[in-house]
Amino acid sequence: MKTHSLEQAVRAQKALRDAAGRGPEMFPVQAFVGMISDEIEKLRSQAKSDQDIATLISANSDIQITAAEIAEHYAPPEDRHQSHA
């Protein structure tokens, strides 16, 4: 099965959006937390709190998110579309 890294996918999407004259794709908090729920699950299993996760996100991006938003919008495994590494 052919795979691509997140970084490759983001670069390709940015190039396509730029070529189409579109700005960056924006995600509401619910969609963002849904996208990162695999990582949230793994970090929680390593005893990281939702506050720890929110701090990690905010420290490494311009995304400001709260522990409450993570808890509210976290998608459990059975609600996710697909699993990936």
Backbone torsions as a table, in degrees:
resi	resn	phi	psi	omega
1	MET	NA	130.4	179.7
2	LYS	-77.7	134.0	179.4
3	THR	-130.4	161.0	178.8
4	HIS	-139.0	145.3	179.0
5	SER	-73.9	159.9	176.9
6	LEU	-58.2	-42.4	-179.0
7	GLU	-60.7	-42.0	178.0
8	GLN	-63.6	-44.3	-179.5
9	ALA	-62.9	-42.2	-179.7
10	VAL	-66.1	-42.6	178.0
11	ARG	-61.1	-44.4	-180.0
12	ALA	-64.3	-45.0	-179.9
13	GLN	-63.0	-41.7	179.5
14	LYS	-61.0	-44.7	179.6
15	ALA	-61.0	-42.9	179.2
16	LEU	-65.4	-42.8	179.7
17	ARG	-66.4	-40.5	177.1
18	ASP	-61.6	-46.0	-179.8
19	ALA	-62.9	-32.1	180.0
20	ALA	-85.2	-1.5	-179.7
21	GLY	73.9	26.1	179.9
22	ARG	-106.6	149.3	177.6
23	GLY	-78.7	-177.1	179.5
24	PRO	-62.1	146.7	176.2
25	GLU	-72.6	135.2	-178.5
26	MET	-113.6	142.5	-177.6
27	PHE	-122.0	131.5	171.6
28	PRO	-65.8	157.7	-175.7
29	VAL	-54.5	-38.6	-179.5
30	GLN	-60.7	-44.3	179.9
31	ALA	-68.2	-40.5	179.3
32	PHE	-61.2	-49.5	-179.5
33	VAL	-63.8	-37.4	175.6
34	GLY	-59.3	-41.5	-179.6
35	MET	-65.9	-31.6	-176.5
36	ILE	-102.4	13.4	-176.9
37	SER	-64.5	-30.4	174.4
38	ASP	-59.4	-45.7	-179.3
39	GLU	-68.6	-39.4	176.8
40	ILE	-59.5	-45.5	179.4
41	GLU	-58.1	-46.2	-178.7
42	LYS	-64.5	-43.9	179.8
43	LEU	-66.2	-38.6	175.6
44	ARG	-61.6	-37.7	179.2
45	SER	-68.0	-17.4	176.8
46	GLN	-98.2	18.8	176.1
47	ALA	70.4	22.7	173.8
48	LYS	-84.9	137.7	178.0
49	SER	-85.2	165.6	175.7
50	ASP	-62.9	-31.2	175.2
51	GLN	-66.1	-41.7	176.2
52	ASP	-58.5	-42.6	-178.3
53	ILE	-67.5	-44.4	178.1
54	ALA	-60.5	-41.7	178.1
55	THR	-63.8	-42.5	178.5
56	LEU	-61.4	-44.5	178.8
57	ILE	-61.9	-49.8	-176.9
58	SER	-65.2	-34.4	-179.4
59	ALA	-73.0	-20.4	-174.8
60	ASN	-116.2	10.5	179.4
61	SER	-159.4	178.7	174.2
62	ASP	-88.7	6.8	-177.8
63	ILE	-82.0	123.0	175.8
64	GLN	-104.5	116.2	-176.8
65	ILE	-138.5	150.0	-179.6
66	THR	-105.6	161.2	174.7
67	ALA	-60.0	-37.2	179.5
68	ALA	-63.9	-38.6	177.8
69	GLU	-66.8	-38.4	176.9
70	ILE	-63.0	-48.5	-179.3
71	ALA	-61.7	-40.5	-176.6
72	GLU	-69.4	-36.9	-171.2
73	HIS	-107.0	-0.3	177.9
74	TYR	-55.9	132.6	178.4
75	ALA	-100.6	115.5	178.0
76	PRO	-64.6	159.6	-175.6
77	PRO	-49.9	-40.1	-177.5
78	GLU	-68.7	-15.5	179.8
79	ASP	-98.4	-3.5	-179.0
80	ARG	-85.5	148.5	-176.9
81	HIS	-70.1	-41.6	-177.9
82	GLN	-154.0	158.2	176.6
83	SER	-108.4	145.9	179.5
84	HIS	-150.4	162.9	-177.1
85	ALA	-80.1	NA	NA
